Amino acid sequence: MEEVTLQLGNLACPSCAQTIGEVLKRQKGVQDATVSFASSRIKVSFDPAIITLDQIERAIEKTGYKVQARS
């Protein structure tokens, strides 16, 4: 398992943050996704043998939000 924290852009409301978390948790290979609306960050635990970081970022972008930075 790997863990990454992503800085999100244009996060408008707590329910938007919840939506992103739910979408990621449905992705095969994502074990957990915890979003903080206050800091506009999401922490994702995932299996890189099943899903790549680029695929995770694309799933976020499909919800209408952008990933601004990785850490």
CHARMM internal coordinates of N, CA and C (Angstrom, degrees):
IC EDIT
DIST 1 N 1 CA 1.4518
DIST 1 CA 1 C 1.5238
ANGL 1 N 1 CA 1 C 109.36
DIST 1 C 2 N 1.3104
ANGL 1 CA 1 C 2 N 115.01
DIHE 1 N 1 CA 1 C 2 N 143.87
DIST 2 N 2 CA 1.4605
ANGL 1 C 2 N 2 CA 121.91
DIHE 1 CA 1 C 2 N 2 CA 173.08
DIST 2 CA 2 C 1.5112
ANGL 2 N 2 CA 2 C 108.05
DIHE 1 C 2 N 2 CA 2 C -120.08
DIST 2 C 3 N 1.3234
ANGL 2 CA 2 C 3 N 115.24
DIHE 2 N 2 CA 2 C 3 N 158.17
DIST 3 N 3 CA 1.4576
ANGL 2 C 3 N 3 CA 120.84
DIHE 2 CA 2 C 3 N 3 CA 177.64
DIST 3 CA 3 C 1.5209
ANGL 3 N 3 CA 3 C 108.19
DIHE 2 C 3 N 3 CA 3 C -132.40
DIST 3 C 4 N 1.3187
ANGL 3 CA 3 C 4 N 115.69
DIHE 3 N 3 CA 3 C 4 N 136.98
DIST 4 N 4 CA 1.4554
ANGL 3 C 4 N 4 CA 121.20
DIHE 3 CA 3 C 4 N 4 CA 178.92
DIST 4 CA 4 C 1.5233
ANGL 4 N 4 CA 4 C 108.59
DIHE 3 C 4 N 4 CA 4 C -138.96
DIST 4 C 5 N 1.3223
ANGL 4 CA 4 C 5 N 115.90
DIHE 4 N 4 CA 4 C 5 N 148.55
DIST 5 N 5 CA 1.4609
ANGL 4 C 5 N 5 CA 121.37
DIHE 4 CA 4 C 5 N 5 CA 173.30
DIST 5 CA 5 C 1.5180
ANGL 5 N 5 CA 5 C 107.43
DIHE 4 C 5 N 5 CA 5 C -113.05
DIST 5 C 6 N 1.3199
ANGL 5 CA 5 C 6 N 115.77
DIHE 5 N 5 CA 5 C 6 N 129.55
DIST 6 N 6 CA 1.4581
ANGL 5 C 6 N 6 CA 121.89
DIHE 5 CA 5 C 6 N 6 CA -178.49
DIST 6 CA 6 C 1.5186
ANGL 6 N 6 CA 6 C 110.05
DIHE 5 C 6 N 6 CA 6 C -116.10
DIST 6 C 7 N 1.3275
ANGL 6 CA 6 C 7 N 116.10
DIHE 6 N 6 CA 6 C 7 N 136.38
DIST 7 N 7 CA 1.4626
ANGL 6 C 7 N 7 CA 122.02
DIHE 6 CA 6 C 7 N 7 CA 174.84
DIST 7 CA 7 C 1.5263
ANGL 7 N 7 CA 7 C 106.91
DIHE 6 C 7 N 7 CA 7 C -89.18
DIST 7 C 8 N 1.3224
ANGL 7 CA 7 C 8 N 116.17
DIHE 7 N 7 CA 7 C 8 N 126.02
DIST 8 N 8 CA 1.4605
ANGL 7 C 8 N 8 CA 121.21
DIHE 7 CA 7 C 8 N 8 CA -177.90
DIST 8 CA 8 C 1.5196
ANGL 8 N 8 CA 8 C 110.44
DIHE 7 C 8 N 8 CA 8 C -101.42
DIST 8 C 9 N 1.3180
ANGL 8 CA 8 C 9 N 115.81
DIHE 8 N 8 CA 8 C 9 N 145.91
DIST 9 N 9 CA 1.4565
ANGL 8 C 9 N 9 CA 120.85
DIHE 8 CA 8 C 9 N 9 CA 175.43
DIST 9 CA 9 C 1.5125
ANGL 9 N 9 CA 9 C 110.19
DIHE 8 C 9 N 9 CA 9 C -104.54
DIST 9 C 10 N 1.2956
ANGL 9 CA 9 C 10 N 116.56
DIHE 9 N 9 CA 9 C 10 N 160.11
DIST 10 N 10 CA 1.4683
ANGL 9 C 10 N 10 CA 126.61
DIHE 9 CA 9 C 10 N 10 CA 175.45
DIST 10 CA 10 C 1.5274
ANGL 10 N 10 CA 10 C 114.51
DIHE 9 C 10 N 10 CA 10 C 50.89
DIST 10 C 11 N 1.3346
ANGL 10 CA 10 C 11 N 117.63
DIHE 10 N 10 CA 10 C 11 N 34.74
DIST 11 N 11 CA 1.4683
ANGL 10 C 11 N 11 CA 121.85
DIHE 10 CA 10 C 11 N 11 CA 177.97
DIST 11 CA 11 C 1.5247
ANGL 11 N 11 CA 11 C 107.51
DIHE 10 C 11 N 11 CA 11 C -78.41
DIST 11 C 12 N 1.3406
ANGL 11 CA 11 C 12 N 116.46
DIHE 11 N 11 CA 11 C 12 N 113.38
DIST 12 N 12 CA 1.4618
ANGL 11 C 12 N 12 CA 121.26
DIHE 11 CA 11 C 12 N 12 CA -168.39
DIST 12 CA 12 C 1.5274
ANGL 12 N 12 CA 12 C 115.70
DIHE 11 C 12 N 12 CA 12 C -91.31
DIST 12 C 13 N 1.3358
ANGL 12 CA 12 C 13 N 117.88
DIHE 12 N 12 CA 12 C 13 N -30.27
DIST 13 N 13 CA 1.4651
ANGL 12 C 13 N 13 CA 118.56
DIHE 12 CA 12 C 13 N 13 CA -173.41
DIST 13 CA 13 C 1.5252
ANGL 13 N 13 CA 13 C 110.40
DIHE 12 C 13 N 13 CA 13 C -158.39
DIST 13 C 14 N 1.3389
ANGL 13 CA 13 C 14 N 117.01
DIHE 13 N 13 CA 13 C 14 N 163.44
DIST 14 N 14 CA 1.4665
ANGL 13 C 14 N 14 CA 119.89
DIHE 13 CA 13 C 14 N 14 CA 179.35
DIST 14 CA 14 C 1.5310
ANGL 14 N 14 CA 14 C 113.61
DIHE 13 C 14 N 14 CA 14 C -59.57
DIST 14 C 15 N 1.3254
ANGL 14 CA 14 C 15 N 117.49
DIHE 14 N 14 CA 14 C 15 N -35.90
DIST 15 N 15 CA 1.4674
ANGL 14 C 15 N 15 CA 118.39
DIHE 14 CA 14 C 15 N 15 CA 179.95
DIST 15 CA 15 C 1.5270
ANGL 15 N 15 CA 15 C 111.18
DIHE 14 C 15 N 15 CA 15 C -69.38
DIST 15 C 16 N 1.3291
ANGL 15 CA 15 C 16 N 117.15
DIHE 15 N 15 CA 15 C 16 N -28.83
DIST 16 N 16 CA 1.4689
ANGL 15 C 16 N 16 CA 120.61
DIHE 15 CA 15 C 16 N 16 CA 174.80
DIST 16 CA 16 C 1.5249
ANGL 16 N 16 CA 16 C 109.49
DIHE 15 C 16 N 16 CA 16 C -64.71
DIST 16 C 17 N 1.3230
ANGL 16 CA 16 C 17 N 116.10
DIHE 16 N 16 CA 16 C 17 N -43.19
DIST 17 N 17 CA 1.4630
ANGL 16 C 17 N 17 CA 121.05
DIHE 16 CA 16 C 17 N 17 CA 178.03
DIST 17 CA 17 C 1.5252
ANGL 17 N 17 CA 17 C 110.07
DIHE 16 C 17 N 17 CA 17 C -61.00
DIST 17 C 18 N 1.3097
ANGL 17 CA 17 C 18 N 116.70
DIHE 17 N 17 CA 17 C 18 N -42.91
DIST 18 N 18 CA 1.4643
ANGL 17 C 18 N 18 CA 121.55
DIHE 17 CA 17 C 18 N 18 CA 179.63
DIST 18 CA 18 C 1.5256
ANGL 18 N 18 CA 18 C 110.59
DIHE 17 C 18 N 18 CA 18 C -62.24
DIST 18 C 19 N 1.3248
ANGL 18 CA 18 C 19 N 116.89
DIHE 18 N 18 CA 18 C 19 N -41.21
DIST 19 N 19 CA 1.4658
ANGL 18 C 19 N 19 CA 121.56
DIHE 18 CA 18 C 19 N 19 CA 179.09
DIST 19 CA 19 C 1.5215
ANGL 19 N 19 CA 19 C 111.13
DIHE 18 C 19 N 19 CA 19 C -60.06
DIST 19 C 20 N 1.3301
ANGL 19 CA 19 C 20 N 116.91
DIHE 19 N 19 CA 19 C 20 N -45.23
DIST 20 N 20 CA 1.4640
ANGL 19 C 20 N 20 CA 120.75
DIHE 19 CA 19 C 20 N 20 CA 179.64
DIST 20 CA 20 C 1.5252
ANGL 20 N 20 CA 20 C 109.98
DIHE 19 C 20 N 20 CA 20 C -60.70
DIST 20 C 21 N 1.3215
ANGL 20 CA 20 C 21 N 116.70
DIHE 20 N 20 CA 20 C 21 N -45.31
DIST 21 N 21 CA 1.4613
ANGL 20 C 21 N 21 CA 120.61
DIHE 20 CA 20 C 21 N 21 CA 178.85
DIST 21 CA 21 C 1.5124
ANGL 21 N 21 CA 21 C 112.23
DIHE 20 C 21 N 21 CA 21 C -59.86
DIST 21 C 22 N 1.3259
ANGL 21 CA 21 C 22 N 116.80
DIHE 21 N 21 CA 21 C 22 N -43.14
DIST 22 N 22 CA 1.4642
ANGL 21 C 22 N 22 CA 120.90
DIHE 21 CA 21 C 22 N 22 CA -179.74
DIST 22 CA 22 C 1.5216
ANGL 22 N 22 CA 22 C 111.61
DIHE 21 C 22 N 22 CA 22 C -65.52
DIST 22 C 23 N 1.3332
ANGL 22 CA 22 C 23 N 116.38
DIHE 22 N 22 CA 22 C 23 N -41.28
DIST 23 N 23 CA 1.4656
ANGL 22 C 23 N 23 CA 120.50
DIHE 22 CA 22 C 23 N 23 CA 178.90
DIST 23 CA 23 C 1.5272
ANGL 23 N 23 CA 23 C 110.21
DIHE 22 C 23 N 23 CA 23 C -61.64
DIST 23 C 24 N 1.3248
ANGL 23 CA 23 C 24 N 116.56
DIHE 23 N 23 CA 23 C 24 N -45.26
DIST 24 N 24 CA 1.4622
ANGL 23 C 24 N 24 CA 119.08
DIHE 23 CA 23 C 24 N 24 CA -178.90
DIST 24 CA 24 C 1.5186
ANGL 24 N 24 CA 24 C 112.27
DIHE 23 C 24 N 24 CA 24 C -66.89
DIST 24 C 25 N 1.3117
ANGL 24 CA 24 C 25 N 117.46
DIHE 24 N 24 CA 24 C 25 N -39.09
DIST 25 N 25 CA 1.4687
ANGL 24 C 25 N 25 CA 120.22
DIHE 24 CA 24 C 25 N 25 CA -179.58
DIST 25 CA 25 C 1.5260
ANGL 25 N 25 CA 25 C 111.97
DIHE 24 C 25 N 25 CA 25 C -63.39
DIST 25 C 26 N 1.3335
ANGL 25 CA 25 C 26 N 117.22
DIHE 25 N 25 CA 25 C 26 N -22.63
DIST 26 N 26 CA 1.4708
ANGL 25 C 26 N 26 CA 121.26
DIHE 25 CA 25 C 26 N 26 CA 178.13
DIST 26 CA 26 C 1.5290
ANGL 26 N 26 CA 26 C 112.23
DIHE 25 C 26 N 26 CA 26 C -83.28
DIST 26 C 27 N 1.3283
ANGL 26 CA 26 C 27 N 117.63
DIHE 26 N 26 CA 26 C 27 N -10.12
DIST 27 N 27 CA 1.4599
ANGL 26 C 27 N 27 CA 121.09
DIHE 26 CA 26 C 27 N 27 CA -179.39
DIST 27 CA 27 C 1.5259
ANGL 27 N 27 CA 27 C 109.46
DIHE 26 C 27 N 27 CA 27 C -76.10
DIST 27 C 28 N 1.3125
ANGL 27 CA 27 C 28 N 116.46
DIHE 27 N 27 CA 27 C 28 N 132.27
DIST 28 N 28 CA 1.4641
ANGL 27 C 28 N 28 CA 120.72
DIHE 27 CA 27 C 28 N 28 CA 177.86
DIST 28 CA 28 C 1.5270
ANGL 28 N 28 CA 28 C 108.45
DIHE 27 C 28 N 28 CA 28 C -62.68
DIST 28 C 29 N 1.3242
ANGL 28 CA 28 C 29 N 115.98
DIHE 28 N 28 CA 28 C 29 N 128.63
DIST 29 N 29 CA 1.4604
ANGL 28 C 29 N 29 CA 121.27
DIHE 28 CA 28 C 29 N 29 CA 179.66
DIST 29 CA 29 C 1.5156
ANGL 29 N 29 CA 29 C 114.00
DIHE 28 C 29 N 29 CA 29 C 101.26
DIST 29 C 30 N 1.3388
ANGL 29 CA 29 C 30 N 117.40
DIHE 29 N 29 CA 29 C 30 N -14.21
DIST 30 N 30 CA 1.4638
ANGL 29 C 30 N 30 CA 120.65
DIHE 29 CA 29 C 30 N 30 CA 176.90
DIST 30 CA 30 C 1.5238
ANGL 30 N 30 CA 30 C 107.97
DIHE 29 C 30 N 30 CA 30 C -90.37
DIST 30 C 31 N 1.3221
ANGL 30 CA 30 C 31 N 116.07
DIHE 30 N 30 CA 30 C 31 N 120.37
DIST 31 N 31 CA 1.4603
ANGL 30 C 31 N 31 CA 120.69
DIHE 30 CA 30 C 31 N 31 CA -179.79
DIST 31 CA 31 C 1.5229
ANGL 31 N 31 CA 31 C 110.90
DIHE 30 C 31 N 31 CA 31 C -85.03
DIST 31 C 32 N 1.3470
ANGL 31 CA 31 C 32 N 117.00
DIHE 31 N 31 CA 31 C 32 N -40.98
DIST 32 N 32 CA 1.4612
ANGL 31 C 32 N 32 CA 120.57
DIHE 31 CA 31 C 32 N 32 CA -178.41
DIST 32 CA 32 C 1.5165
ANGL 32 N 32 CA 32 C 109.36
DIHE 31 C 32 N 32 CA 32 C -154.35
DIST 32 C 33 N 1.3226
ANGL 32 CA 32 C 33 N 115.61
DIHE 32 N 32 CA 32 C 33 N 151.07
DIST 33 N 33 CA 1.4604
ANGL 32 C 33 N 33 CA 122.46
DIHE 32 CA 32 C 33 N 33 CA 176.16
DIST 33 CA 33 C 1.5218
ANGL 33 N 33 CA 33 C 107.44
DIHE 32 C 33 N 33 CA 33 C -145.01
DIST 33 C 34 N 1.3286
ANGL 33 CA 33 C 34 N 116.02
DIHE 33 N 33 CA 33 C 34 N 116.97
DIST 34 N 34 CA 1.4539
ANGL 33 C 34 N 34 CA 121.74
DIHE 33 CA 33 C 34 N 34 CA -178.53
DIST 34 CA 34 C 1.5196
ANGL 34 N 34 CA 34 C 108.94
DIHE 33 C 34 N 34 CA 34 C -118.20
DIST 34 C 35 N 1.3284
ANGL 34 CA 34 C 35 N 116.68
DIHE 34 N 34 CA 34 C 35 N 119.36
DIST 35 N 35 CA 1.4597
ANGL 34 C 35 N 35 CA 121.69
DIHE 34 CA 34 C 35 N 35 CA -176.50
DIST 35 CA 35 C 1.5186
ANGL 35 N 35 CA 35 C 110.01
DIHE 34 C 35 N 35 CA 35 C -106.49
DIST 35 C 36 N 1.3339
ANGL 35 CA 35 C 36 N 115.51
DIHE 35 N 35 CA 35 C 36 N 137.09
DIST 36 N 36 CA 1.4597
ANGL 35 C 36 N 36 CA 121.56
DIHE 35 CA 35 C 36 N 36 CA 172.94
DIST 36 CA 36 C 1.5184
ANGL 36 N 36 CA 36 C 108.04
DIHE 35 C 36 N 36 CA 36 C -112.39
DIST 36 C 37 N 1.3325
ANGL 36 CA 36 C 37 N 116.31
DIHE 36 N 36 CA 36 C 37 N 111.36
DIST 37 N 37 CA 1.4629
ANGL 36 C 37 N 37 CA 119.80
DIHE 36 CA 36 C 37 N 37 CA 177.47
DIST 37 CA 37 C 1.5219
ANGL 37 N 37 CA 37 C 110.31
DIHE 36 C 37 N 37 CA 37 C -64.33
DIST 37 C 38 N 1.3334
ANGL 37 CA 37 C 38 N 117.15
DIHE 37 N 37 CA 37 C 38 N -40.29
DIST 38 N 38 CA 1.4683
ANGL 37 C 38 N 38 CA 121.86
DIHE 37 CA 37 C 38 N 38 CA -176.53
DIST 38 CA 38 C 1.5290
ANGL 38 N 38 CA 38 C 112.42
DIHE 37 C 38 N 38 CA 38 C -59.09
DIST 38 C 39 N 1.3317
ANGL 38 CA 38 C 39 N 117.05
DIHE 38 N 38 CA 38 C 39 N -38.92
DIST 39 N 39 CA 1.4674
ANGL 38 C 39 N 39 CA 119.87
DIHE 38 CA 38 C 39 N 39 CA -178.74
DIST 39 CA 39 C 1.5282
ANGL 39 N 39 CA 39 C 112.87
DIHE 38 C 39 N 39 CA 39 C -102.78
DIST 39 C 40 N 1.3291
ANGL 39 CA 39 C 40 N 117.15
DIHE 39 N 39 CA 39 C 40 N -3.20
DIST 40 N 40 CA 1.4729
ANGL 39 C 40 N 40 CA 123.02
DIHE 39 CA 39 C 40 N 40 CA -177.42
DIST 40 CA 40 C 1.5274
ANGL 40 N 40 CA 40 C 111.59
DIHE 39 C 40 N 40 CA 40 C 56.38
DIST 40 C 41 N 1.3296
ANGL 40 CA 40 C 41 N 115.57
DIHE 40 N 40 CA 40 C 41 N 41.10
DIST 41 N 41 CA 1.4625
ANGL 40 C 41 N 41 CA 120.62
DIHE 40 CA 40 C 41 N 41 CA 179.52
DIST 41 CA 41 C 1.5184
ANGL 41 N 41 CA 41 C 110.50
DIHE 40 C 41 N 41 CA 41 C -125.82
DIST 41 C 42 N 1.3236
ANGL 41 CA 41 C 42 N 113.90
DIHE 41 N 41 CA 41 C 42 N 152.69
DIST 42 N 42 CA 1.4589
ANGL 41 C 42 N 42 CA 120.38
DIHE 41 CA 41 C 42 N 42 CA 174.93
DIST 42 CA 42 C 1.5206
ANGL 42 N 42 CA 42 C 108.59
DIHE 41 C 42 N 42 CA 42 C -131.04
DIST 42 C 43 N 1.3195
ANGL 42 CA 42 C 43 N 115.48
DIHE 42 N 42 CA 42 C 43 N 133.01
DIST 43 N 43 CA 1.4627
ANGL 42 C 43 N 43 CA 121.79
DIHE 42 CA 42 C 43 N 43 CA 176.36
DIST 43 CA 43 C 1.5239
ANGL 43 N 43 CA 43 C 106.74
DIHE 42 C 43 N 43 CA 43 C -104.99
DIST 43 C 44 N 1.3291
ANGL 43 CA 43 C 44 N 115.45
DIHE 43 N 43 CA 43 C 44 N 124.61
DIST 44 N 44 CA 1.4599
ANGL 43 C 44 N 44 CA 121.18
DIHE 43 CA 43 C 44 N 44 CA -175.65
DIST 44 CA 44 C 1.5285
ANGL 44 N 44 CA 44 C 110.04
DIHE 43 C 44 N 44 CA 44 C -121.80
DIST 44 C 45 N 1.3215
ANGL 44 CA 44 C 45 N 116.12
DIHE 44 N 44 CA 44 C 45 N 128.65
DIST 45 N 45 CA 1.4678
ANGL 44 C 45 N 45 CA 122.65
DIHE 44 CA 44 C 45 N 45 CA 171.63
DIST 45 CA 45 C 1.5237
ANGL 45 N 45 CA 45 C 106.64
DIHE 44 C 45 N 45 CA 45 C -104.79
DIST 45 C 46 N 1.3357
ANGL 45 CA 45 C 46 N 116.16
DIHE 45 N 45 CA 45 C 46 N 127.17
DIST 46 N 46 CA 1.4606
ANGL 45 C 46 N 46 CA 119.07
DIHE 45 CA 45 C 46 N 46 CA -174.72
DIST 46 CA 46 C 1.5234
ANGL 46 N 46 CA 46 C 111.21
DIHE 45 C 46 N 46 CA 46 C -149.85
DIST 46 C 47 N 1.3299
ANGL 46 CA 46 C 47 N 114.52
DIHE 46 N 46 CA 46 C 47 N 161.45
DIST 47 N 47 CA 1.4603
ANGL 46 C 47 N 47 CA 122.24
DIHE 46 CA 46 C 47 N 47 CA 177.29
DIST 47 CA 47 C 1.5317
ANGL 47 N 47 CA 47 C 107.64
DIHE 46 C 47 N 47 CA 47 C -99.31
DIST 47 C 48 N 1.3389
ANGL 47 CA 47 C 48 N 117.97
DIHE 47 N 47 CA 47 C 48 N 108.48
DIST 48 N 48 CA 1.4650
ANGL 47 C 48 N 48 CA 120.47
DIHE 47 CA 47 C 48 N 48 CA -176.93
DIST 48 CA 48 C 1.5288
ANGL 48 N 48 CA 48 C 114.06
DIHE 47 C 48 N 48 CA 48 C -66.58
DIST 48 C 49 N 1.3270
ANGL 48 CA 48 C 49 N 117.34
DIHE 48 N 48 CA 48 C 49 N -11.89
DIST 49 N 49 CA 1.4649
ANGL 48 C 49 N 49 CA 120.08
DIHE 48 CA 48 C 49 N 49 CA 175.25
DIST 49 CA 49 C 1.5266
ANGL 49 N 49 CA 49 C 110.69
DIHE 48 C 49 N 49 CA 49 C -76.91
DIST 49 C 50 N 1.3394
ANGL 49 CA 49 C 50 N 116.47
DIHE 49 N 49 CA 49 C 50 N -16.98
DIST 50 N 50 CA 1.4637
ANGL 49 C 50 N 50 CA 121.33
DIHE 49 CA 49 C 50 N 50 CA -177.32
DIST 50 CA 50 C 1.5249
ANGL 50 N 50 CA 50 C 111.98
DIHE 49 C 50 N 50 CA 50 C -109.84
DIST 50 C 51 N 1.3323
ANGL 50 CA 50 C 51 N 117.52
DIHE 50 N 50 CA 50 C 51 N -40.70
DIST 51 N 51 CA 1.4598
ANGL 50 C 51 N 51 CA 121.64
DIHE 50 CA 50 C 51 N 51 CA -177.76
DIST 51 CA 51 C 1.5284
ANGL 51 N 51 CA 51 C 108.93
DIHE 50 C 51 N 51 CA 51 C -138.27
DIST 51 C 52 N 1.3235
ANGL 51 CA 51 C 52 N 116.28
DIHE 51 N 51 CA 51 C 52 N 139.50
DIST 52 N 52 CA 1.4622
ANGL 51 C 52 N 52 CA 120.33
DIHE 51 CA 51 C 52 N 52 CA 179.87
DIST 52 CA 52 C 1.5255
ANGL 52 N 52 CA 52 C 110.45
DIHE 51 C 52 N 52 CA 52 C -94.52
DIST 52 C 53 N 1.3146
ANGL 52 CA 52 C 53 N 115.03
DIHE 52 N 52 CA 52 C 53 N 164.19
DIST 53 N 53 CA 1.4579
ANGL 52 C 53 N 53 CA 120.21
DIHE 52 CA 52 C 53 N 53 CA 177.21
DIST 53 CA 53 C 1.5294
ANGL 53 N 53 CA 53 C 110.53
DIHE 52 C 53 N 53 CA 53 C -63.18
DIST 53 C 54 N 1.3154
ANGL 53 CA 53 C 54 N 117.06
DIHE 53 N 53 CA 53 C 54 N -37.45
DIST 54 N 54 CA 1.4707
ANGL 53 C 54 N 54 CA 120.18
DIHE 53 CA 53 C 54 N 54 CA 177.05
DIST 54 CA 54 C 1.5246
ANGL 54 N 54 CA 54 C 111.18
DIHE 53 C 54 N 54 CA 54 C -61.74
DIST 54 C 55 N 1.3226
ANGL 54 CA 54 C 55 N 117.82
DIHE 54 N 54 CA 54 C 55 N -39.41
DIST 55 N 55 CA 1.4675
ANGL 54 C 55 N 55 CA 120.96
DIHE 54 CA 54 C 55 N 55 CA 177.81
DIST 55 CA 55 C 1.5235
ANGL 55 N 55 CA 55 C 110.86
DIHE 54 C 55 N 55 CA 55 C -66.07
DIST 55 C 56 N 1.3215
ANGL 55 CA 55 C 56 N 117.17
DIHE 55 N 55 CA 55 C 56 N -37.28
DIST 56 N 56 CA 1.4616
ANGL 55 C 56 N 56 CA 121.07
DIHE 55 CA 55 C 56 N 56 CA 176.89
DIST 56 CA 56 C 1.5246
ANGL 56 N 56 CA 56 C 109.81
DIHE 55 C 56 N 56 CA 56 C -63.76
DIST 56 C 57 N 1.3195
ANGL 56 CA 56 C 57 N 116.78
DIHE 56 N 56 CA 56 C 57 N -45.38
DIST 57 N 57 CA 1.4646
ANGL 56 C 57 N 57 CA 120.60
DIHE 56 CA 56 C 57 N 57 CA 179.44
DIST 57 CA 57 C 1.5274
ANGL 57 N 57 CA 57 C 111.03
DIHE 56 C 57 N 57 CA 57 C -62.67
DIST 57 C 58 N 1.3224
ANGL 57 CA 57 C 58 N 117.47
DIHE 57 N 57 CA 57 C 58 N -40.42
DIST 58 N 58 CA 1.4746
ANGL 57 C 58 N 58 CA 120.03
DIHE 57 CA 57 C 58 N 58 CA 178.31
DIST 58 CA 58 C 1.5234
ANGL 58 N 58 CA 58 C 111.00
DIHE 57 C 58 N 58 CA 58 C -64.13
DIST 58 C 59 N 1.3381
ANGL 58 CA 58 C 59 N 117.55
DIHE 58 N 58 CA 58 C 59 N -38.22
DIST 59 N 59 CA 1.4700
ANGL 58 C 59 N 59 CA 120.91
DIHE 58 CA 58 C 59 N 59 CA 177.95
DIST 59 CA 59 C 1.5271
ANGL 59 N 59 CA 59 C 110.20
DIHE 58 C 59 N 59 CA 59 C -62.82
DIST 59 C 60 N 1.3306
ANGL 59 CA 59 C 60 N 117.14
DIHE 59 N 59 CA 59 C 60 N -39.88
DIST 60 N 60 CA 1.4688
ANGL 59 C 60 N 60 CA 120.85
DIHE 59 CA 59 C 60 N 60 CA 176.83
DIST 60 CA 60 C 1.5220
ANGL 60 N 60 CA 60 C 109.84
DIHE 59 C 60 N 60 CA 60 C -64.56
DIST 60 C 61 N 1.3258
ANGL 60 CA 60 C 61 N 117.17
DIHE 60 N 60 CA 60 C 61 N -46.14
DIST 61 N 61 CA 1.4623
ANGL 60 C 61 N 61 CA 121.12
DIHE 60 CA 60 C 61 N 61 CA -177.82
DIST 61 CA 61 C 1.5243
ANGL 61 N 61 CA 61 C 112.14
DIHE 60 C 61 N 61 CA 61 C -63.89
DIST 61 C 62 N 1.3307
ANGL 61 CA 61 C 62 N 118.04
DIHE 61 N 61 CA 61 C 62 N -29.65
DIST 62 N 62 CA 1.4661
ANGL 61 C 62 N 62 CA 121.03
DIHE 61 CA 61 C 62 N 62 CA 176.80
DIST 62 CA 62 C 1.5258
ANGL 62 N 62 CA 62 C 111.67
DIHE 61 C 62 N 62 CA 62 C -66.34
DIST 62 C 63 N 1.3402
ANGL 62 CA 62 C 63 N 117.74
DIHE 62 N 62 CA 62 C 63 N -21.42
DIST 63 N 63 CA 1.4683
ANGL 62 C 63 N 63 CA 120.64
DIHE 62 CA 62 C 63 N 63 CA 176.78
DIST 63 CA 63 C 1.5270
ANGL 63 N 63 CA 63 C 111.14
DIHE 62 C 63 N 63 CA 63 C -83.02
DIST 63 C 64 N 1.3456
ANGL 63 CA 63 C 64 N 117.01
DIHE 63 N 63 CA 63 C 64 N -5.32
DIST 64 N 64 CA 1.4615
ANGL 63 C 64 N 64 CA 120.99
DIHE 63 CA 63 C 64 N 64 CA 177.83
DIST 64 CA 64 C 1.5185
ANGL 64 N 64 CA 64 C 114.68
DIHE 63 C 64 N 64 CA 64 C 100.48
DIST 64 C 65 N 1.3249
ANGL 64 CA 64 C 65 N 116.80
DIHE 64 N 64 CA 64 C 65 N 9.01
DIST 65 N 65 CA 1.4639
ANGL 64 C 65 N 65 CA 120.92
DIHE 64 CA 64 C 65 N 65 CA -179.00
DIST 65 CA 65 C 1.5177
ANGL 65 N 65 CA 65 C 109.77
DIHE 64 C 65 N 65 CA 65 C -117.47
DIST 65 C 66 N 1.3222
ANGL 65 CA 65 C 66 N 115.42
DIHE 65 N 65 CA 65 C 66 N 156.42
DIST 66 N 66 CA 1.4581
ANGL 65 C 66 N 66 CA 120.58
DIHE 65 CA 65 C 66 N 66 CA -176.55
DIST 66 CA 66 C 1.5181
ANGL 66 N 66 CA 66 C 111.07
DIHE 65 C 66 N 66 CA 66 C -112.26
DIST 66 C 67 N 1.3158
ANGL 66 CA 66 C 67 N 114.73
DIHE 66 N 66 CA 66 C 67 N 146.02
DIST 67 N 67 CA 1.4602
ANGL 66 C 67 N 67 CA 121.09
DIHE 66 CA 66 C 67 N 67 CA 172.40
DIST 67 CA 67 C 1.5213
ANGL 67 N 67 CA 67 C 106.34
DIHE 66 C 67 N 67 CA 67 C -91.44
DIST 67 C 68 N 1.3373
ANGL 67 CA 67 C 68 N 116.12
DIHE 67 N 67 CA 67 C 68 N 122.13
DIST 68 N 68 CA 1.4603
ANGL 67 C 68 N 68 CA 120.15
DIHE 67 CA 67 C 68 N 68 CA -178.13
DIST 68 CA 68 C 1.5177
ANGL 68 N 68 CA 68 C 112.95
DIHE 67 C 68 N 68 CA 68 C -94.40
DIST 68 C 69 N 1.3347
ANGL 68 CA 68 C 69 N 117.48
DIHE 68 N 68 CA 68 C 69 N -30.61
DIST 69 N 69 CA 1.4653
ANGL 68 C 69 N 69 CA 119.88
DIHE 68 CA 68 C 69 N 69 CA -177.69
DIST 69 CA 69 C 1.5202
ANGL 69 N 69 CA 69 C 110.07
DIHE 68 C 69 N 69 CA 69 C -159.09
DIST 69 C 70 N 1.3324
ANGL 69 CA 69 C 70 N 114.87
DIHE 69 N 69 CA 69 C 70 N 155.21
DIST 70 N 70 CA 1.4674
ANGL 69 C 70 N 70 CA 122.75
DIHE 69 CA 69 C 70 N 70 CA 174.66
DIST 70 CA 70 C 1.5223
ANGL 70 N 70 CA 70 C 108.16
DIHE 69 C 70 N 70 CA 70 C -111.29
DIST 70 C 71 N 1.3224
ANGL 70 CA 70 C 71 N 116.13
DIHE 70 N 70 CA 70 C 71 N 148.39
DIST 71 N 71 CA 1.4744
ANGL 70 C 71 N 71 CA 119.28
DIHE 70 CA 70 C 71 N 71 CA 172.05
DIST 71 CA 71 C 1.5117
ANGL 71 N 71 CA 71 C 110.15
DIHE 70 C 71 N 71 CA 71 C -150.71
END
COOR INIT
IC SEED 1 N 1 CA 1 C
IC BUILD
